[in-house]
Amino acid sequence: MDWTPTRDDFTTYMLPNYNPQAVVPVRGEGSRLWDQAGREYIDFAGGIAVNALGHAHPALVEALKTQGETLWHLSNVYANEPALRLARTLVESTFADKAFFCNSGGEANEAALKLARRYAHDHYGEAKDRIVSFCKSFHGRTWFTVSVGGQEKYTQGFGPVPGGIVHGEYNNLDSARELVNDETCAIMVEPFQGEGGVTPGDQAFLEGLRQLADEHNALLIFDEVQCGVGRTGRLYAYMHYGVTPDILTSAKALGGGFPIGAMLTTDKIAEVFVVGTHGSTYGGNPLGAAVAQAAVTTINTPEVLDGVAARHDLFRSELEKINAKYDCFTEIRGLGLLIGAEFNARFGEAGRDTLKAGIDEGVMLLVAGPSVLRFAPSLIIPEADIREGMARLDKAIGRVADALA
């Protein structure tokens, strides 16, 4: 078919639940992308914290090619070697004893919530089904996970939400104490909120949730879909805090761009998922597992993880220079290479305008709400790309500032 699609074809052929930028990227290498016209962009978005090793990383390309020439799919009627290797790697690298694989972060969180309720049911009875989550959280787009997520805009207009779910205030332990009781089966939290504004969890808050869960025989679930796999400078963020969950979910960077999700837990909790209680047709398929194995083993090295802190410092210093020039941010926050810059009242909800101006200047950005710029680049982005991308961001914010004048 001799046809080159354009951005206008998105409007013609696809549902309008997305509003992509005007350009259509067609090639990527490292932390740079090129569109249909051959124009180059520096990628500070990372596919929303997915492309943790940038674009077309040699280790991931080799893993995909090698596995693609041997075995693509079996279904879970059979075990496969890449999935078993990945499970062993994750278990040996974390608190977990067991792994479950699926296709996305939403599916991983769905599995975690089902596991928590099944565990409480089997050990304490049907009445123990309460799930405590937090406002501004985001846990996926399935009906269960979007209901547990603390943002009403994602459930509005879809009918009654599942029962037994309550929401407290993030980083407010007293708020959590008011909600957690002996009917609570799980406390679900992002140790680092991404979509909710790029907000790291407070040490005392996460430690307090661990204590509350223990006091009420509830399970503590850490959603590390966005902040996991090296994003904070440790393989998983719980290691940064020294607070160990009962269940951990992972996706995004886990596959370095190939769709895969994982749920990790302990032997005691895992045993309630007997044969037939949960599953996934494509979960743990050989292609995804092989690429994820390459991603995790490449990222989980001192060279990569130690480099995240240095890159964080450079991002922050460059953003502070932009702020000194334009007086545009009230706060620059984050851990590792998940960084948020919140606009002040003068710039207000200028996030989308800045994204568009960034495209015009050749830098790709994210937002976390209308007033927060979000940066989730490759964990190995070269220093030169950071500086050049920030120079382009400077010009983009200058455009927005001129429009506000």
N, C-alpha and C positions, 0 to 999 in steps of 0.2 A: 504494500500500500504506500504509494508515493505521496505522503502528506506530512507536513510539519505542523503539529498542534501549536496553538498560541494561547495566551492567557484568556482571550475572549472565548475560546472553546471550553474553558472551564465553566463559564456561565451557561453555555449551550448544553453541555452534556452531563454536568455533575450537580449533585444537590447543593443548595446554597448555604449549607451549614458551616462552610469555611469562606474566608475572604482573603485569598492569597495575594501577595504582592504582584506588581505588574510584570516583573521579570520571570523567566523560566530557566532556572539553572540546568545545565546539561552535563557538566563535568566538574569533578573536584579532585584536588590533589593536596594533601596536607591540610592546611587551614585556609586554602584559597579555593574559590569556585569561579566558574565561567558560565555566562548565560548564552542564549541562542545567538546573540550578536557578537560573541567572543569577548564581552566585557568582563573584567575581573573584579571579584569581591573578596574581601577578607571576612572570614566567618567567625563571628563572636557568638553565634547562636548554637552551633553544634547540634542542629537537629533537635533542639530542646533537650540538651544534656545527654544526647544519644551518641554522637560521634566522638567518643572519648579519645580516640586515636586519630582523629581527623578523617579525611576522605582517602579512600583507596590505600590504606596502610598495607604494606607488603605482607605482614604476617597474616592479616585477615584475608587478603586476596588469595594467598597461597592456601590457606585452610579451606576456603570456599571452593577453589579450583580442584584441590585434591579430593575433597569429600564429594564434590559434584560429579566426579568421574567414577565413583565407586557405589555409593548408596545414598538415595535421597530420602526415602520414606518407608517406614514399616508399619506404622501404627503401634499402639501400646499392647498389641497382642504378643509382641516380641520385645525383648530388650535390644539395645544397640550400643555399640562400643563408645561412640562419641558422648552419648548421654551419660554413660557410666563413668567415663573419665571426668566429665564436667562435674557430676555429682560428688565424686571423690575430692576433686580440687576444692570445691566450695565447702564441703564438710571439713576438710583438713585445714582450711584457711579461716574458719569462723567457729562460733560457739556450737554450731548445729551438728546433729547426728544424721539427719535425713533431708533430702531435697525432693521437691516436686517441680516439674517443668511444665510451662504453658506458653502462650504466645505473646503476652503483653503484661504491663503493670496492672491494668485493670483486672485481668484474669488472675494474676498472682494474689491481688488483694481479695478478690472474690473467694478464692480458695482459702485464704487465711481466715476470713470471717466465718466461712462455713466450718472450717476446722475448729475454730474457737467455740462456736455454738455446739458442735457435735461433742467436743470434749466436755463442756459443761453439762450437757444433757446426759452423757454416759456416766459422769462421775458425781453429779449433784442433783440431777433431775430437770424436768422440763421448765420449771419456773426460773431457772438461772439463764436468762437469755438477753440481758441488758447489754448494750454496746455503748460505750462512752467515747465520743470523738470530740473534735474541736472546731470552732468557727474558723472560716477561711481555709480549712483543710481541703485537699483534693486527693481522692483515692481511686479515680477511674470513672469510666462511663457506663459500666453495667448498672442495672437498676439498683442492685444492692450497694455497690460501692459509691454511686453518685448520691445515694441517700445517706450513707455514712459520712461522706464528705460534707463539710459545713458551709456550703454555698447554695442558698435557695434558688439562685438563678438557673442552676443545672437540673432542678427537679420541677420547676414551675411549669404547669401545663401538661404534666404527664400522669396525673391521677394520684391516688393515695400512695404515700410512701410506705415501705415496710415498717412495722412497729418495733418497739423496743430499742430505739436509737435516740440518744440525747447528745447535746453538744455543749461543751464548756468553752471558756476563753483560753486561747493558747498562751502559754507562759504564765498562767495564773493558777497556781496550785490550789488555792482556796476554792476557786471555781470547780476544779476537778473533785475536790473533797466533798462538795455539796451533791455531786452526781453519782459518785462511785458508792455502791452498797453491796450487800450480800447477794443481790440478784444480778450483779454485773458478771458477765462471762468474759468480757474483753475491754481493754482500753486500747484504742488505736490512735497512733500519733505519728506524724512526720517528725523525726528528730530535727529536721530542718525544713520548714515550710517553703516550697518553691512557688507554686501558683498563687499562694496566698500573700505574696509580697516579698519573697526572699528573706525569710526571718529565721535565724538560727534559734533552736531551743535553748533555754537557759539550763545550766547545769543542775541547779536546785530543782527546777521544774521536772526534768526527766528523772532525776533521782527520786523525787517525790512520787511520781507515777509508778515507778518500780515498787516502791514501798506500799502504795495503795493497792496495787495489784496483788501483792503478797498477802496483805492483811485481809483481803476479801476473796481469796482463792480465785482471782481472775487472771487471765492471760494478758501479757503486755505485747502488743503487736507494733513493731516499728516498720512503717512504710518508708523504705529506702529506695523506691523506684527512681527518684530524681537525684537524691543526694548520695547514693551508693556507688560502688565500683570506682573508687579513687577520687571522687569529686571533691571531698573535703581534705584530701591528703592522706587519708587512711583508706584501706580497702572498703570498709563500711563505716558510717558515721558513728555507730554505737561504740566503736573502738576509740574514737576521738573523745567521747564522753565517759567511757568506762562504765556504761550502763548496759547490761545485757538483756535483750528482750527474750520472750518465749518463742515468738514467731517473727521472722523477718521476710520482707518481700523485696524483690529486686527485678529490674528490667532495664529499659533504656540503654545505658552504657554497657550492660551485661553482654549484649551482642555486638556492640560497636557499630550498630546500624542494621544488623540483621534481626528480625523480630523474634524475641524470646523473652520469657519471664520465668522467675523462679520463686518458690516459697521454701524457706528453710526453717527447720524446727528441731526439737529434741525427740529422742526415742519415745519417751513417755507420752508426749502429746501426739506424735505421729501414729501411734498404734490404734487410735480410734478411727482412722481412715482405712477401714478394712476394704477388701476387694468390692468394687462396685459403688462405693460411696461418692467418688468424685473422679473426674477424668478429663482428658483433652485429646482430640484426634491428632493434632499436630504437635502437641507439647512434647519437647525433648526429641524432636526429629533430628536425624543425623546431621543435616546441613546446619541448622541453627546451633546445635550443641558443639559442632566442630569449630564454628566461627567464635562462639562464646568462649570456648576453651582457649583459643588463641588470644582473644581479647583479655581475659582475666589473667592469664599467665604473663602477658606483656605488661599489663598495668600493675600487677601486684609485685613490683620490684622497687628496691630503694631508689633507683635512678628516676623512675617515673613519679613515685609518690613524694619523694623529697623535692622534686622539681615543682610540684604544685604550689608549695608555699612561696617559693621565689616568684613564680608567675603571679600569684595573688598580690604580692607586695608591689609588683610593677603595675598591675591593673589599677590598684588603689592609688598609687602615686600619680598615675596619668589622669585618673578621674578627678583627683584633688586639684590638679593643674587646670583642668577644664572648669571645675567649680570656681576656682579663684578668678578665672577669666570672665565667666558669665553669671556667677552667683545663681546657679540653677538647682542645686541639690540641697535638701535638708539633711540627708544622711546617706552615707555609703557604707553598706554592711554586707556581711556574708562570711563564709568560710571557704578556703581553698579556691576553686574555680567555679563557684556558684555565688555570684556577686550581684547585689542590687543597689541601684542608685535612685533614690526617691526624689522626685521633683519638688521644689518648694511651691508656695502658693502662687507666685508670679507665673511660673510655667504650668502649674495645675496639671490637667490631664493631657499632657503633651506627648504621651508615650507613642501613640500611633503616628502622629505627625513626625516624631523623631525617627521612627522606623522607616517611613517613606523618604525622609530627607537622607537617612543613612544609605538607602538604596541608590539615591541620586549621587551620593559621594563615594559609593563603592565599599560599604561596610554593612554586614548583616547583623541585626540585633534582635532581641526579644523584649517583651514586656511581661510584667507580672501584675496585672491590673493596669488601669489607664495612666497611673502616675509613677510607675516604677520601671526603670530600664533594668533588664536582666541580662547577665552575661554568663554563658555556660559553654565556653569554647573547648576545643581539644585540650586534653591534659598535657599535651606535648607541643602546644603551639609555640613556634619560635619567638624569641624576644623581639626580633625585627618585625614580625607580623603584628605583635601587640602594639609596638610603637607606631607603625604605619596605620593600623586600624584605628588607634586613638587619634591620630592626626586627622583621619577622615571623619571620625565622630565629632571632633572639634568643629569641623566645618559644618556638619549636619546640625549640631546644636546652635551654631551661629545662624544658620538659616531660620531655625525655629525662633530664636531670640529676635531676629529682625522682623519676623512676622508678628511678634507680640508687641513690638515697639509702636 
